[in-house]
Each structure stands twice: as structure tokens, then as C-alpha cells.
Amino acid sequence: MTHPRYTGNVLVVDDTPQNVQLLTRILRSEGHTIQTALSGMDAIDTAHEVIPDVVLLDIQMPEMDGYEVCEYFKANETLMHIPIIFISALTDTEGIIKALHAGGVDYVTKPFNIQEVVARVNSQMVVVEQRREIDRLHEQDIQHYHAIDDMKNEFIRMATHDLKNPLGIVMGYAEIFEHIQIQDERQRALMDQGLDAIQHAIDKMMNLVTDMLDLAKMGTNVGLQLETMELVPVVSRWVEAHRVRADEKEQWLNFTSDHEEFTVEMDPRSFERVVDNLVSNAIKYTPEGGRIDVSIEQGEDCAIIKVADNGYGIPTDSLGSIFNAFYRVPLEEHRQAEGTGLGLSIVKTIVEQHDGRIYVESQLGKGSTFFVILPIL
Ligand code: ADP
């Protein structure tokens, strides 16, 4: 196997200047950058100034020999990972063994064989690069875990907050009802009002818990139960289920399709949530008397389901976030509508599980159109 060639910074340490010059010439012609040192102490100083990728280190040097330099490197936190290739006399077998014990990764012998020196340095450069790649991946993993941890904390914070309020309402009214004795109309009205508030709070908690469970279930990627089916009749039925709610807000709700037949593979139970969420959002985020148009159009090998409204719209800087779990547009009219911020992230997951795509176009104050692209058979 041929390795990709990596070049780097080589520190050549030898007390014989001719050897240093020769090694410098050989390695430079390979594209490496060279630093040199003529003694052990010099090597240590140079390595601290610019940390080398690989060290070529002579064993026999006066004052501080190669073993001592190697020991220093291995005990120093900054230098300990640098691979050291020892330079030894061909006949010094014992010295070579000692060098490898001292922490050397390889050796070259004098007199130098150019190809051998090049091959040994280059192979250590590959190791250096691989270690860097591992460090990079490790760093990415750490960041990934931090992101997941942040998301988990945010999830817990939001869920606790969103459950606490309605629970407080239920508990508050339960307390009142414990002591109330209905004697007159005023107390009956108070009771009814309380029961409404409890019902509302329970609905809210139910929605949040259902959404969270759905989202958690999707994370485990439970398989879809795919069926071959016609899109138009089912979507028409799912849209129709929202008529009452649209009528309450005196909104015009319309469904059209430019073709009768769009045969798709879908899990109808999970895909119903897509249409359901998009249409109920359109109703929720459109004022009274607005208009919601759902249509299915033919695309290239796909069906395009459009859910368009002329409601509040979404500000441009929110468009990138609305498919994120828990994100809600931070505008008063959006906040007034009940919501968990989980619907669209569930929708997106389901659409992608069906090999589809979803995106939105929107203008603040004018309305929004959600596009779901679904492959057809
Ligand atoms: P929610 O439970 O808050 O409705 P979603 O995930 O379904 O959560 O939607 C996220 C946010 O995107 C909503 O809070 C709302 O601000 C915005 N949004 C979704 N659909 C529409 C729409 N049709 N028009 C305007 N804003 C919308």
C-alpha cells in the first residue's frame, strides 16, 4: 500500500556537521522543513522553540548523548509524543536495542543509505498525520457530545418549564374546589371557569408529552410500516378533519390537486402527522378570516404537497431554525398561539424517513408556504 506523502518539520541532531548537512540535504529534497542541532542541549532548546514533527537523533554525542535527550523528550509533556528516529553505527546492535528501549520508534544506520533515511522519516510523518487525524476526530466527538448534552439540558429545561405552569393551574384549582361549596350562581360560574382552565392545562400537558414521546420514539428510528397508496384521497381526508377548527376562525380552507393519481409508499399513520401539523399550524398562525390552501402538484418523479396560508408569516432570521426542536418564533402573535415548538421537527423527521424533503417560503405579514416533496412510484 502506498501512503499519501506528508511533509513536516524534522529536527536533525548530530555532533558531526557533515552528517547534519547530508541529512538536511536529503530531507529537504523530500519537501521537509529542517531544524538542526549539534548537541543534546541544543536539540532540547531548538525543540522548545519550534516543536518538530519528527526527530533524527544521533546516539553517540559528547556531554548529553542520544539516550539522555530521548529520556528528556519522553518525560516532557509537550515533546513526549514526537517520534524519535535514532542514528547509530551499523555495527552497534546493542546500542540500537537500547535506543528502542529508551523510547525510539525506529533507527537509521551510518553510513547513510539515502532511500532508507527518506523511507523511515516519511513513514513516521504518516504516523504523525494519522495521530493528528485521530486527535481531530476526538475533538469533533467531544464537541458533538457537548452539543447533545446542551440539547438534553435545553430539553429538560423547556419541558420542566412547560409542564410546571399548567400543573400549577391544575393544583391551584384543585385546592379551591376542595373548599368550595356551591351555593349560588357566582360560585357555579367560578367552578365552570376553573374546570375549563384545568381542561386546557391538561390538553397542553398532553400535547407536550405526546410530542416529546413521539420525538423520542423517532430518535430510536422505529421502522415505518410502509404501504403503497394513493396520496390525493388520504390527504384530502386529513385536511377535511380540520374544517371545524378553520370554520371557528372563519378561515377559508381549500384542497386541490392537479392530478388524480400520485402513488406513494408511506406509513399513513405517521404521515398523517405531517399533514396534520402543517394544516393546524397554518390555521393557528393565521388570523381570523384568513385563507389556507393545500394542494398536491406533480414534480419530477415526485409529488409536491403545498400548505399555504396568508397568515403572520415567519421572519427571515427564524427560517433556519423553525424545524429545530422547541424553536418558536419569538413574536407576540406567535407566542399567543398554544404550542410546544416540537411539531415541525417531528414533521421533518417523518418526511425524511419517507425519503422526502421539506422546506418553507415565508414573508412576514404576508404568509407562509410549506413544501413537502415526496417520491412517487
Ligand atoms: P408549535 O407547537 O410552536 O406550533 P412547530 O414546531 O409546529 O411548533 O412550529 C415552530 C414555530 O414555527 C411555531 O412556534 C411558529 O412560530 C412557526 N410556524 C410554524 N408554522 C407556521 C405558519 N404556518 N406560519 C407562521 N409561523 C409558523
Boltz pocket constraint, residues with backbone or C-beta under 6 A from the ligand:
constraints:
  - pocket:
      binder: B
      contacts: [[A, 277], [A, 278], [A, 281], [A, 282], [A, 285], [A, 286], [A, 309], [A, 311], [A, 312], [A, 313], [A, 314], [A, 322], [A, 324], [A, 327], [A, 328], [A, 329], [A, 330], [A, 334], [A, 337], [A, 338], [A, 339], [A, 340], [A, 341], [A, 342], [A, 343], [A, 344], [A, 345], [A, 368]]
      max_distance: 6.0
